[in-house]
Amino acid sequence: MESKNPIQVSERIFHTIEYLAQSGPTGLQELSNDLGLNKSTVHRILNSLICMDYVRQDAETSKYSLSFKFCKISNQILSRNSMIDIARPYIRQLAELSGETVHLVQIDDIHAVYIDKVESPRNSVRLVSMVGKSIPLYCSGVGKAMLADMPDESLRSIWEQSDIKKITEYTITDFAKFLEVIQDIRRNGYALDNEENEAGVRCIAVSLKNFQGRPSYAVSISAPKDRMDDRRIQELKELILDTKEKISHETGSI
């Protein structure tokens, strides 16, 4: 009697699950054709998944679809893996490598809220930022990084809802100029805050997507302007883009 390869069996089960996740309700023959498996094999896989409440079969159409049990599992995973927990080791490393303060923010309507902050032990200058404080999206590096990852209509809506004003002499208040900056961010992959939100402070920032693929978070490196000239920005961009890639890989949002 031929023994079954447990890896092959597992592959077939997960391929079936992945297929149903993408296709929605599907008949047995279609599943068999697209998975390249005979109908009896697919039928056994489906029956096993039905017994475990992972798949259900519509009584009228006889089509198969995934059950909401997957949503329950997903929610359990997400509840134990918040962005703060995922990002913390990476932003701590970024602070150590850069020697500067690193922030993690989350979008909140037309603002960004600091949800984590790591200061480098080598940094003797402490910034006034604090966890829980909110800043406008339109005039911050983290805000512009997230806005650049949004469709133009969403970007314009946030601009129109914001209280646009000159917080510093460098704050951009003209929408046409703002769009030019957004285009630069989209080309470069990172945003800058050139003393637009706080006089004497510059930062470089990148956006991070949530588990649904929306730009909901951002990471920034901030420092007094005398330590953040354009040459230093070019050095830091490699570090922060690498950090973005690592966090995005963790969240599956690459």
Secondary structure, DSSP 8 states (H G I E B T S, - for coil): -----HHHHHHHHHHHHHHHHHH-SB-HHHHHHHHT--HHHHHHHHHHHHHTTSEEE-TTT--EEE-THHHHHHHHHHHT--HHHHHHHHHHHHHHHH-SEEEEEEEETTEEEEEEEE--TT-----S--TT-EEESTTSHHHHHHHHTS-HHHHHHHHHHS----SSTT----HHHHHHHHHHHHHHS-EEEESSSSTTEEEEEEEEE-TTS-EEEEEEEEEEGGG--HHHHHHHHHHHHHHHHHHHHHHT--
